[in-house]
Each structure stands twice: as structure tokens, then as C-alpha cells.
Amino acid sequence: MKRFLNNIKKYFKYAIYSARADLKSEVAGSYLNWLWWILDPLCFMMIYIFVAAVVFKSSEPYFPVFIFLGLTVWDFFNKTVNASVKIVSNNRAIVTKIYIPKYILILQKTFVNMFKMSISWILVFMLMIIFKVPVTLNFLWFIPILLILYLVTFGISCILLHYGIFVEDLANVTSLALRLVFYMSGIFYSVATKVPAPFNDILLKCNPVAFVINAFRDIFLHNQAPSLLMMGGWTLIGVLLIVIGIHIIHKYENSYAKVI
């Protein structure tokens, strides 16, 4: 892990500059420019509100905030994990010419998606003001829960980065798996109340996305503190996933350029 921490320190500025370049290239030539980063989550929120509230008659309190919380968490997890499978081959021009620790590519991608997620969080807080969601001390759990989301996402992405180089069909498998996780994470419904026991408890304990979404909804909408046991468990799992992923990358990254 010492090598990992030294590399993070050494290449941190590169990851920041590269993330900025990616963000600028996304909106280059667009008439609405950076406004797309606001319109994109807003449009998805309205679609899911219509489907859940109008079609399926959902009666969740503060429903727009309820939906937006789920979409904000899911968007970060989905985009980062999906991109990680082909991230080395998509950066072939870099990795075949100069040495860069491959997990720095994941770090850079998380910076891009964290920036977009920060915009979504601003919209969430604005909606909370509009719908007069009560503010409590449980809001202080926001950063620890966000950290768990980042650790788990980064760890999974590092592992998929490695196997995505050697398994050609992994991108398709990952896409299908993420689609399943989407429907099992309670983006537009409450896993705790809509899924019958004991399956709701299993989903909340075994699905990190479902746990994080439910934890955010608890502290923002239900005035409840998250489970310390579950938070500790997922923190340890996230760290373990990162250790495994970094170890695999360090062991095999010299062969990546030959394969791609």
C-alpha cells in the first residue's frame, strides 16, 4: 500500500488536469455547454417521478428528493464501474507510451464523476429547501456515507480494470450485471418497505448501492442515523476491495500494454 499511496501523491495533479480536460471535451461545441450537467440529472429525475408517482402510484414523502437521492448515488457508481472495464484499452495511446499506474485512470474517472455528482447534490439540497425537508444533526453522516460509496466503487473498478483487459466479454457482462443492480437498489422505490422480508434485509446488507441510497434517505428524509455496524462493514469491504485490486494491478500491469 505504500507504493499505492506514493503513486497517488505523485500522479494526483495529473488526474486533476486530465479530469478537467475530459470535462471540457464533453461540452466542447455544445450550445448549452455546462448546462447539460444540470439538465441531464433533472430530466432523468422527472422521468422516474412520472413512472413511479403517476404510473405506479408511489406515495413516498418528499418524492422528488427521494428519487434524486437514488439517481445521484447510482449515476456515480454506474458510470465509474462501467467505464473501468475498458479504461486501459480506451487510454491505449497513453499506457503504451509512458508508464502510469493504471489505477490512476480510475482515480481520474472518479474525479470526473464526482464533479458531476457534486452538481446533483446541489440540486438535491435545492429540492430539499423547496419541499421544506427538515434539517437535523443526522446530516453530519453525509460525508462518511459518501466515503463508503467512493471506497466500494473505487475497489470494484480496480478489480474490473484488470479483468477487463483479459476478458473481452466482461464489458457486456458488467453492463448486464449493473442493469440488475439498478433494479435491486431501490432507485425509484424503497427497498426497506416495498420488498418483502427477509429479502429487503438481504438486499440492504449485500448490495452496497442499496445500502448507501437507503442510508442517505434515512439521514435526509427520515431523521434516522445509519447502522454503524453496516457502515463499518462496508468500509472494511471497500478497503479490502481496493487492496485486492491494487495488488492485482501491481502484479500484472507490466503485461497490460502487450495485451491491448
Helices and strands as residue ranges (DSSP letters): H 2-27, G 33-35, H 36-49, I 50-55, H 63-84, H 87-90, H 92-95, H 103-130, G 137-141, H 142-166, H 170-183, H 191-194, H 199-206, H 208-221, H 228-252, G 253-255, H 256-259
